[in-house]
Amino acid sequence: MDKSHGTAPAYETRDADVRGVFRFLVVMGLALAFTLALCWGLFRSFSATEAEPIPASPFAETRQLPLGPQLQVNPREDWLKFHAAQQQALESYAWEDRQTGTVRVPIERAMELLLAKGVPVAGEKTPATAGNPAPRDNPGP
């Protein structure tokens, strides 16, 4: 057919750029060779630094085994023992610190003492001074 009629052929009319494709493959090959050489050099460098002996630690010959897992054989019994110890601490007298004179009293007794003594509130007079008026300079008749 004639090109003057405006119909396009059913195939590619231009050839592929063989030189461009060849240049691209050469550049890719050179880049790959450069990357390969670089990685090879890095691995050799890392291998050489790792092969140097590390100074021995004074603990190098000491073998310390880790502790085994702290498993509870009978968790309910452990909890009951713990609970009993806590109850004993709440319901008994004992020294907390003999040097400072700190003692532990049963919780019921501590609540009774607190009710009897009272709890100081900010801005109020303490119970000891609230019941006793200040002495006057001039005693009355």
JOGIWO-V372051 format. One record per residue. RES is the residue in one letter. SS is DSSP state (A for helix, B for strand, O for the rest). PSI is psi as a letter, one per 30 degrees, with the letter a starting at -180 (* if undefined). OMEGA is omega in whole degrees, -180 to 180 (none if undefined). Layout:
[[RES:SS:PSI:OMEGA] [RES:SS:PSI:OMEGA]]
//
This chain:
[[M:O:l:-177] [D:O:k:-179] [K:A:f:-177] [S:A:f:-180] [H:A:f:176] [G:O:g:177] [T:O:k:-179] [A:O:k:178] [P:O:l:-176] [A:O:g:179] [Y:O:l:180] [E:O:k:-178] [T:O:f:179] [R:O:k:176] [D:O:l:176] [A:O:k:180] [D:O:j:-176] [V:A:e:180] [R:A:e:180] [G:A:e:179] [V:A:e:180] [F:A:e:177] [R:A:e:179] [F:A:e:180] [L:A:e:178] [V:A:e:179] [V:A:e:178] [M:A:e:178] [G:A:e:177] [L:A:e:178] [A:A:e:179] [L:A:e:179] [A:A:e:178] [F:A:e:179] [T:A:e:178] [L:A:e:179] [A:A:e:179] [L:A:e:180] [C:A:e:179] [W:A:e:178] [G:A:e:179] [L:A:e:180] [F:A:e:177] [R:A:e:178] [S:A:e:179] [F:A:e:180] [S:A:e:-179] [A:A:e:-179] [T:A:f:180] [E:A:f:-178] [A:A:f:178] [E:O:k:-178] [P:O:k:177] [I:O:k:179] [P:O:k:-177] [A:O:k:176] [S:O:k:176] [P:O:f:-179] [F:O:g:-175] [A:O:e:-178] [E:O:f:-179] [T:O:k:178] [R:O:k:180] [Q:O:j:-180] [L:O:k:177] [P:O:l:177] [L:O:k:178] [G:O:l:179] [P:O:k:180] [Q:O:i:-176] [L:O:k:175] [Q:O:k:179] [V:O:e:-179] [N:O:i:-175] [P:A:e:-179] [R:A:e:179] [E:A:e:177] [D:A:e:180] [W:A:e:179] [L:A:e:177] [K:A:e:179] [F:A:e:-180] [H:A:e:179] [A:A:e:178] [A:A:e:178] [Q:A:e:178] [Q:A:e:179] [Q:A:e:179] [A:A:e:-179] [L:A:f:-172] [E:O:g:-178] [S:O:l:175] [Y:O:k:176] [A:B:l:175] [W:B:k:171] [E:B:e:179] [D:B:j:-178] [R:O:e:-176] [Q:O:e:180] [T:O:f:179] [G:O:g:180] [T:B:k:180] [V:B:l:176] [R:B:k:179] [V:O:l:177] [P:O:k:-174] [I:A:e:178] [E:A:e:-180] [R:A:e:179] [A:A:e:178] [M:A:e:178] [E:A:e:179] [L:A:e:179] [L:A:e:178] [L:A:e:-179] [A:A:e:-177] [K:A:e:-177] [G:O:l:-180] [V:O:k:180] [P:O:k:179] [V:O:k:-179] [A:O:k:178] [G:O:f:179] [E:O:l:175] [K:O:l:178] [T:O:l:-178] [P:A:f:-179] [A:A:e:-179] [T:A:f:-178] [A:A:e:-178] [G:O:f:-179] [N:O:j:178] [P:O:l:180] [A:O:k:179] [P:O:k:179] [R:O:l:178] [D:O:e:-179] [N:O:j:178] [P:O:k:-178] [G:O:l:-178] [P:O:*:none]]
//
